[in-house]
Amino acid sequence: MYSQNELDEAVAAGAISAEAAASLRAHIERQHSSPTVDEEQFRLLTGFNDIFVAIAAAILLFSVAWIGQRIGAGLGLAIEGEGPSPLGPLAVAATAWALALFFTARRRMALPSILLLLAFVGGVFAAAAFTLVLAIGPEQLEDNVQLAGILGAAAGGIAAASAWLHWKRFRVPITVAAGAAAVAAIAVGLLVAALGDTADNARDLILGFVLLLGIGTFLFAMSWDGSDRARITRRSDVAFWLHLLAAPMIVHPVFTLLGLNDGNATIGEGLVVVLLYVVIGITALAIDRRALLVSALAYVLWALSDLLERFGAVELNIALTALVIGSSLLLLSAFWSQARAAVVRPLPDGIRDRLPIVNRSAATPQPAA
């Protein structure tokens, strides 16, 4: 069995033509009852060996982090003596890069590549942050929100640069989302630094800023989606991870700013949550991405449970909520293609032409990304 990425690589290497690859995909898709364009596919596993290697890599990275921490503490390179040392995450980042040279660059293993990318960028971010704290002195950060924001932004900038370097070398789809998260960290850090001591009282402002960043990330994801409307190259995988990042950055600030998750919601507020979830569901159908639905799921589960409890179904509120939501999502999944068609076809041509195609037979061959 050949994956989408392997077909892309075969086209890029000149082993087969783009037309032949598209014909092969079309033939395979005709063997299934539902078109793959509506299945939101992305590479996570190529076999159980992915899980085996990922577990082994996680154990190795944990041990390297532990050893690096102990060495750093022994050399006096730890925050306040026994605190975190930059040598631990630095060792993790170096090990993750070395492992990626084989398991990502040569073996093209999906799950280990994701794990190693996250370990590399996260290790670089932590190492940069701890190094900056050591250089400045942890005592300088006490009650100094402005300095903490600047250090967070600086560490985010270094992490973003490391994500760009990893992308140039390995082209793992999740790398773009990791870089976008680092850029968001830079922006939030700079905002906190600008607010200074008033940051603690500016929660709504920070949440609104995160919402704007989430919308920007969403639009960035749509630009990747729009360049591969047929979902046949790794550009679609890049968009998937960006949508997965954007979803909580949009959903959480919206529900929090509206006061819908403070634990004291009224029946009207609970109905607002359900209405917002319907709007989110329509948006998810239009862009053919389920990440928004998953991110908002906790809020609608809470809202329905609270509503049922207020109507007297105290003992069964959780069970009834799970029954309603689970049944609805399964029904939506079963008729996803038909629901998408009903949502997308009435839209103006300018919008529809930027969304993933509804009719799979309309797809045209695209070169590999």
Stockholm file with secondary structure:
# STOCKHOLM 1.0

chainA/1-369         MYSQNELDEAVAAGAISAEAAASLRAHIERQHSSPTVDEEQFRLLTGFNDIFVAIAAAILLFSVAWIGQRIGAGLGLAIEGEGPSPLGPLAVAATAWALALFFTARRRMALPSILLLLAFVGGVFAAAAFTLVLAIGPEQLEDNVQLAGILGAAAGGIAAASAWLHWKRFRVPITVAAGAAAVAAIAVGLLVAALGDTADNARDLILGFVLLLGIGTFLFAMSWDGSDRARITRRSDVAFWLHLLAAPMIVHPVFTLLGLNDGNATIGEGLVVVLLYVVIGITALAIDRRALLVSALAYVLWALSDLLERFGAVELNIALTALVIGSSLLLLSAFWSQARAAVVRPLPDGIRDRLPIVNRSAATPQPAA
#=GR chainA/1-369 SS CCCHHHHHHHHHTTSSCHHHHHHHHHHHHHTSSSCGGGTTCCCSCSSHHHHHHHHHHHHHHHHHHHHHHHHHHHTTCSTTTTSCCTHHHHHHHHHHHHHHHHHTTTSCCHHHHHHHHHHHHHHHHHHHHHHHHHHHCGGGGTTCHHHHHHHHHHHHHHHHHHHHHHHHHHCCTHHHHHHHHHHHHHHHHHHHHHHGGGGGGCHHHHHHHHHHHHHHHHHHHHHHHHTTTTCCSHHHHHHHHHHHHHHHHHHHHHHHHTTCSSSCCCHHHHHHHHHHHHHHHHHHHHHTCCHHHHHTHHHHHHHHHHHHHHTTCTTTHHHHHHHHHHHHHHHHHHTHHHHHHHHHTTSCHHHHTTSCCSCGGGCCCCCCC
#=GC SS_cons         CCCHHHHHHHHHTTSSCHHHHHHHHHHHHHTSSSCGGGTTCCCSCSSHHHHHHHHHHHHHHHHHHHHHHHHHHHTTCSTTTTSCCTHHHHHHHHHHHHHHHHHTTTSCCHHHHHHHHHHHHHHHHHHHHHHHHHHHCGGGGTTCHHHHHHHHHHHHHHHHHHHHHHHHHHCCTHHHHHHHHHHHHHHHHHHHHHHGGGGGGCHHHHHHHHHHHHHHHHHHHHHHHHTTTTCCSHHHHHHHHHHHHHHHHHHHHHHHHTTCSSSCCCHHHHHHHHHHHHHHHHHHHHHTCCHHHHHTHHHHHHHHHHHHHHTTCTTTHHHHHHHHHHHHHHHHHHTHHHHHHHHHTTSCHHHHTTSCCSCGGGCCCCCCC
//
